[in-house]
Amino acid sequence: MSKILIRGAKVLGGEPQDVLIDGEIIEAVGAGLSADGAQVVEADGKVLLPGLVDLHTHLREPGREDSETVLTGTRAAASGGYTAVFAMANTFPVADTAGVVEQVYRLGREHGYCDVQPIGAVTVGLEGSKLAELGAMHESAAGVTVFSDDGKCVHDAVIMRRALEYVKAFDGVVAQHAQEPRLTEGAQMNEGVVSSELGLGGWPAVAEESIIARDVLLAEHVGSRVHICHLSTAGSVEIVRWAKSRGIRVTAEVTPHHLLLTDELVRTYNPVYKVNPPLRTERDVHALREALADGTIDIVATDHAPHPHEDKDCEWAAAAMGMVGLETALSVVQETMVETGLLDWAGVADRMSATPARIGQAKGHGRPVSAGEPANLTLVDTAYRGSVDPAGFASRSRNTPYEGRELPGRVTHTWLRGKATLVDGKLT
């Protein structure tokens, strides 16, 4: 593989430097670097980050290839600057056996746009009644370390305790979709002023907060790791903050859409804004931003949830829940966290690369941009501003809440172990 010289990049937003890639490794970082025969990429002051890592992606394959495939999903990931994604287990069949997780893992390796690490189901069929083959999935070729019934809550406290005990043996983590099912029966949106005015079934914050409170106490009791998926309320922030102050091994994620959008958008009755957990209030949005800034919330995860046109182009009550997010995540974080002064680019690298890689044990990802490290990198034109056009997405689905909205920043290049997967904004 030839050498690549990235010239004049702001590494983590700092002063411009050159970065020399030799094969799969970063050979040198510094000023005035040169290399005979190297391919030169003029960065022109663009920001260079470690390749992004998404701990929460729905690739839909096997079973829902009409929404997304491992190929199209990883192409979308590369377009958004990601070099590794964790694929959720709610496929058909469910990824609750070694065979299914190995299938997803191998598909990721075959396509090569980013690394794919399958997430194993906690319970058989996501039904919440019997533990899945956690040990077999961990010992498989996929080496599963993260387990989740995402899309459904592990609502039985005994099952959740047993799962936490089981994964403790190999320092795995249970990623909980915090939603008390009895409190959200028939729920269509956030419970509050807007739901009352619209007459839509309300989704109370306590449905999320009560499960988080239970699970951090279970994690403390067992001495195991629990991760909170798509945390969405100010109350949830306070519970996680309290748990961390006690030394409980809890981590949490927030989605880009929960950092930007509010339940006021539901007044349009546009199903593109229907998501699980629902869009919350302005107060919640600001609490989430502050918590991400101060480290109470550890990471940004997309919850990329593709759906075919017919599942969203219908009346609100019948519409599927979810939004695509891989190709817009970094832009939303730039708008909500960087341009507001809450995070610098080093902070973005931590929340979107280093920490998710650490939580999920993604080897070779989330590493510093320095000599001797794997060349998993993304280059961002932070000065760019443009309207979101889903027609240009690499994802098979188009259910973005940002269509026509102007967002800052654009990923121009992505490298996976020194191999370009995106060049000048175009997939290779």
N, C-alpha and C positions, 0 to 999 in steps of 0.2 A: 504494500500500500504506500502511495506517495506521501510526502510530507505536506502539511497544510500550515500556512502562516496566516494567522488572524492578526491584522495590523491595526493598531490604534483603538482597541476595544476598552471600554470602561469596565474593568473586571469588578463585579458586584457594585457597579455604580461609582467606582473610584476614579483615579487619574488614568488617562489612556495608557495602555500597555500593549505589547505584542505577545501573542500566545502561539507557540510552535507545537504542532501535533506531529508525532512520528508513529505511524501505525495506529495502534489502539490507545496510545499513551500520550499525555502531555509531556513534551520533552523539556520545555523551558517557558518561563513567563518573565518578561522584563522589557526594557526600553531598547529600541534599535536592533531587534533580533533580525537575523537573516539566515537563509538556508538555500543553498543551490538547488534549483529544480523544484522548489516547493510551490505548490499552488497557493497564490496569495488571495486572501479575502480582505478587502478594504472595509474595515468596520466603521470608519468615519465617526467615532465617538459613540457608537451604539453600545448598549449594556450587554456584557457577557455574563451569563449565569450558568451554574451547573444545571444539567438537564433536569427538567421538572419530573416529579414523581407524584402520581395520583393514587391515593389509597382507596379510592371509591369510584370505580368505573363499571358501567353495565355494558358488556360487549354482546350480550343476547345469544351468542352461539355457544352451544347447540340449541336449536328449537325455534328461535325467533329471528331467523336470518332476514325476514322482511323488514326488521327494524335496524339491525346492525349485524356485522360479522366481525370476527377477529381481525380480518384484513382491513375492512373499512374503518373500524374503530381505532386500530393502531395507526392508520394513515391520518385520522383526525387528531390523534394524540401527537404525532410528529409535527403536524401543522400548528399545534398549540404550544410546541416547545417541550413536549414530554418525551422522556427516554425510557420510562417505566410506568406501567399501570397495574393496579390490582383489580382483577376481574371478579365481580360479585357472583354469588352462587345461584341466584334465582333464574336459572336457565331451564330448558326442557330437554332432557331430564335434568333435575336439580344436581348441582355439583356436590353431591353428598357421599361420593365414593372415590377411591383412588383412580378408577378408570376414567371418570368424567374429568377430574381435575388434570389428569395427565393429557387428555385430549386437548383441552384448552391451552395447556402449557406448550404442547408440541405445535399447535397451530400458530401460536405467537412466535416460536422459534423459526418456523418455516417462512413466515411473512417478513419478519426482520425490520419492521418500521420502529418498533420499540420492544422492550422486554415486557412480557406478560406474566404476571404472577397470579395464579388463581387463588381465590378465597374459597375456603371450604364451608359448606353449610354446618351449622351447629346441630340441627336436628334433621332426622330423616324426612325428606320431602318438604322441608320447611314447615312441618306440621306441628312442631312444638311439643311433641309427646315422647320422643325417643332420641337419644344422642346418636348422631351420625358417626361414621368411622373416622374419628378425629385422628387417632394414631396412625391408621393406614394412610390417610391423606398426607400426614406429615412425613411419613417414611417413604412415600412414593417419589417418583422422579420429579414431581412438581415441588416437593419440599414445602408443603403448605404450613404457614405459621400464623395466618390470620383466619379466623372463623366468624361467620356472620349469617344470620337468617334475614339479612336486609330485605326490606319490602314487608317483612313481618317482624314482630317483636318476640323475643324469647320471654314470654309472659309468665311462665311457670318458674317460681323462685327456686324450686328444688332442681329443675333442669338447668337453670342458669348457674346455680352453685356447682353442680356436677361438672358442667363445661369448664368453669373457671378452675376447678381442681384438676381436671384432665390436662388442660393446656399448660398448667404450671410446670409439669414435668419436663417440657422442652422449651420453656419461656415463650410460649405462644400467647396470643391475645384474642379475646372475644370482643368483636365489634358489635355493639348493640344498637339496633334500631329502636329507639326509646318511644314507644307508643302503647300505652295501656289500651287494649282493644275495646274493653267495655265502655270506656270514656269517649271513644271516637266512633261509635256505631252511627253510620249515616252521616258522618262529618264530611263537609265539602270545602271548608275554608277555616281560617283562624276564627275562633270564637271571640267576638268583641262587638264594637259599635257597627262596623261594616256588615258583619254577618247578620246582625239584628235588623239593620235597615234593608238588606237584600232578601231576607227570609231564607237564607241558606243555613244548613246544619253546621253548627259551630264545633271547632276542634280546639278544646281548651288547652292552655299552656300546661296545666297540671297533668295532663295525660302524658306529656314528655317528662316533666320534672319529677313525677312520682316514681317512674321507672329508673331514672338516673340516680335518685336518692337511694332506692333499694339496691341498685347494682354497685354503687361505690361502697356501700356498707358490706355487701357480699364479697367484693374484691378485698376489702380490708380484712374481713374474717378469714378468707382463704389465703391471703397473701399473694394474690395473682394479679394479672394485668387485665384491665377492661378499657376499651376504647369506645367513646360515644360518637356515633355517626351523626352527621348533619344537625348539630346542636342549633336550636333556633330561637330560644327565648332568653330574656334577661334573667328570669328565675333559674334557668338551667345553668347560666354562667355562675351565679352565686353558689349553687350547689357544688359545681366542679371546683370553684375557688376554695370553698371550705374543705373539700376532700383533699385537695393538694396541700392545704395548710396542715393537714393531719398526716401527711406522708403516704396517703393512699396512692396506689399505682394506677392512676387514671390519666388517660389522654383524651382529647376531644378535637373534633373537626368542625369547620363551618364551610358552607358552600359559597361560591361567589354570588349566587342569586340572593341568598339571605343577607349578604353584605350590602346589597344595593336596592332591592325591590321590596315593596310593602303591600299589605293587603288592600290598600286603596285601589290597586290595579284590577282587582276582581270586579270592581264596579263596571268594567267593560264587558263582563261575561265572556271574555276571550279565553278559551280553555288552555291556551299556551301558558297561562299563569297558574294553572292548577298543578300542584306539586305536593309531595309528601316528604317532610312535614310542610305545612302550608306557609305561604308568605305571611309574615307577622307584621307588627306595627313599627312605626318610625322609632319608637323608644327601644324596641328590641334590636332593630338594625344598629343603632348607635351603641348599645351595650355589647353587641357582638364585635363591632369594630374595635372598641376599647379593649375587649378581652383578648382579641387576636393580637393586638399591639402589646399588651402587657404579659402575654404568654399563658394566660389562663386557658385560652383555646390554643392548642398546639400547632394546628396545621389548617391549610385550605385544601379541601377535597371537592372534586367537581360534582359528584353524584350524577355523572353523565348518564342520562336515561332516555335513550332514543325510542321513538314510537313512529310507526307508519302514519301517513297522512290521515287515513280514515279513523284512526284512534284519537285524533285531536280535532279534526274538522267535523265537529258534531256539537250537540248541546252540552252545556257545562256538566250536568249531572252524569252524563254517559261517558264523558271524556276520561282517558287514562291520565294518571298522575305522572309528571316528570318532565324534565327539560334536558336538552343537550347542552354540554358545557365545556368540552375539552378545548375547542378552538377559540373560545372567548374568555376563558378563566383569567389568564394573565392580564388581559386588558381591563377586566372588571377590578382586579386587585390593584392595578395601577391607579385607576380612578378613585377607588374607595379608600385605599390605604396609603399609597405613595403620594398622590397629589394632594391629599389632606394632611400630609405630614405625620401620619401615624406610624408609618414604617419607612425605612430606607431600603435600598435594593439588597443590601446584605440581609436585612430582616425578611424580605421576600424570599431570598434564597433559602433561608432557614425554614420558613413556614411552608414552602412549596417544593423543597427538594431534600435538604438534609434531615429534617425531623420526620417527614413521612417515610423516608428510606430507613431511618433508624427504627421507627415503630414497626414497620413491616419486615425488617431485616433484609432489605433489598441490597445485596452485596454489589459493590462497585458503583452504586448510585448515591447521589447526595454528597459526594466527596468535594473537598476544596478544589478550586481552580488553581492548581499548583503543580510543579514538576513532579513527575512520577505517578500522578493520579490518572485514572481512566478518563479518556477523552469523551465524556458524556456532557455535552454542552448545548446551550441555546443562546442565540444572538437576537437581541431585541432592539428594534427601532422605536425608542420611547417618544420621539418627537412626532411620530405619525399620528394622525387622527383621521378616522373614516367611518362611514356608516356600515353597519353589519348587513351583509347580503348572504343569506343562507344558501342561495343558489350556488355559491362558490365553495360550500363546505365539502370536506372530504368524507364526513359522516354520511351514512345512507339516509339518515333522518334529518328533518328540517325544523323540529319543534324547539326553536330558540325564542326566548322572551325578548331578545334584543334586536329583532329585525327592524331595520331602518334607524336604529339608535346609533348616534355617534359615540364611539369609544376610542380611548387613546391606546397607542402602542400597537406594534405588529411584529410578530416573530418572523425573522427573515431567514435564519439558518438553524438547523438542528443537526447535531452529530451524535451518533450512537457508536461508542467505542471507535471514534475516529472516522467513521463512515457517514457521509452526509446523507441524511434522509429528507432534508428540506434545504433548498438553495434558492435564494432570492424570492422566498415566499412560495416556491413551487416544489411539490413533492418530486423526489428523484425516482 
